[in-house]
Amino acid sequence: DPHYQARETLTEMAVQGGEKLPFPSPLPRMSETPGQLRHLGPELGAANAEVYKDLLGLSDAEMKELKDDGVI
């Protein structure tokens, strides 16, 4: 949409694999502190070991089984 382009409402960011996708720009934009997108956060599943093993207490064998079954 030309209006969104003129207002810079969307920002293109590279996702996992290098593809660029549009994401909402930070709003409102202040003149002295306009805000910006620097990164999209951690990759999907980046905290799996911490959550499943450290917080939930799963063993390595249980983690492997979940991975083999396509759960995580």
Residue, then its C-alpha position, 0 to 999 in steps of 0.5 A: d500500500p502506498h500510504y504504508q510505504a510513505r509512512e514507513t509503517l513496515t520494516e523489512m527484516a531478514v528471517q531465518g534462512g535470509e528471506k526478508l519479510p515486512f514487520p510493523s515498525p515501532l509506533p508512535r515515532m518520536s522526533e528525538t527517539p524514533g525507535q527501530l527494529r534491531h533484531l527479531g529475537p531468538e530463533l524458534g526453539a533456541a531455549n528448548a534445552e533450558v525449558y525442557k531440561d532445566l525447568l521441567g527436568l526432562s532427561d537427555a533420553e526424553m529430549k531425544e524422544l521428543k525430537d525424534d517424534g517431531v514434538i520439538 
